[in-house]
Amino acid sequence: MLKSLSLQEKSWVFYDWANSAYSVIISASILPIFFKSVAKTAGVGANLADAWWGYGTSIATLIVAVLAPILGTIGDYRGMKMKFFRIFLMLGILSTASLTLASDWVVLLMLYIATFIGFGGANLFYDAFLIDVTTEDRMDRVSTFGFALGYIGGSTIPFIISIALIMFGEKIGISKLTATKLSFLLTAVWWAAFSIPMLKNVKQVYFIEHDAHPVINSFKRLLATFRNIKKYKSIFIFLLAYFFYIDGVNTIIHMATVYGDSLGLSSSTLILAMLVTQIVAFPFAIIFGKIAEKVGSQKMILVGIGIYIVICILGYRMTTPAEFWVLAILVATSQGGIQALSRSYYGKMIPKESANEFFGFYDIFGKFAAIMGPALFGISTQLTGQSRYGVLSVTILFVIGGGILLLNSSKARFAARAAKETM
């Protein structure tokens, strides 16, 4: 698969292999479960622990979202993109490794926030490096290879090793606590090791020269881009819909394991379900893409939103491990597809001569979209005293996002029909 790629393209692709271990082990599975167990030991109720995890995720995402636009524009200056990438990469790796030393739930939450900022900040500049490592006609291929490696290798191999240590480590004298902390260390080492090609071989090719007022001028460039995007009403409406439904997707990803734990599901069940989700998600992303070629991207995005609404309703009613497995498979069928098709659908809408500017706003909306859902989950859980209401509340995000897409589509069809009638 990689033989057709250049050295810079391979180096860029392997960073997706490097950081995907974080997405599964730290963000979505082992750390959330460990956090819940530590919080319980400290006398924190299960539902309250869920709420705090939601708040922590929202705080971390808010910080990244606020920093993203200005750091992104400053990163366009000569030599700055890699400098910022290294800073956030080191923050993410070091804070992830530090999780092995933490035994207090508050410290764990603070370190998790630091890891999230490092991961999210580095990803901003990683995505931006795509235009530097390849040509426009190869971007889809290179980006897809990175996506593929992240699912089939980076998020699976270290996860399997971690699961094996946690489940069978006691047979070789490794306690579950030690095995869990070793999984955090493994994530940091994996992330660091496979980031070396990116650090060594990827260079910033496209840049603007430094000026006397880089920060002020960066804000001016952001304002100019925002004014430009408002001229394209359909693009802005899609971004508004994307803001809501992708927030729902991100919330399900981040809150699934803590919710399952609150319902009394074992750590083994939760971890294995996450592994299956990673394995199944990649082929279903491809299936979504194949069907979208025949029926259209927007229809398949709406199908994905519909599946997630079903997931939220079933999650509210869930009581058994078997039902959790059904939910995990449902998430796997739509998670990769809705993310991939949202990006490609947006790419078809925007003016190609301004693609970098418009994708900058796409990233900003995506980051801000990860704030509201976890907070909504946390507030609903805390007010009702039951996590199942937190899951049900996420339905609102999918309904609003899908409704905006449908409304925009209906208006577009009406306008097209009216144009034909006047001809």
JOQUIZI-V112465 format. One record per helix or strand. SS is the DSSP state (H for helix, E for strand). FROM is the first residue (numbers start at 1). TO is the last residue. If there is no record, write none. Layout:
ss=SS from=FROM to=TO
ss=SS from=FROM to=TO
//
This chain:
ss=H from=7 to=28
ss=H from=30 to=41
ss=H from=46 to=74
ss=E from=77 to=77
ss=H from=80 to=101
ss=H from=105 to=128
ss=H from=130 to=133
ss=H from=136 to=154
ss=H from=157 to=172
ss=H from=176 to=193
ss=H from=196 to=201
ss=E from=208 to=208
ss=H from=214 to=229
ss=H from=233 to=262
ss=H from=267 to=295
ss=H from=297 to=317
ss=H from=321 to=349
ss=H from=352 to=368
ss=H from=372 to=384
ss=H from=387 to=393
ss=H from=395 to=422
//
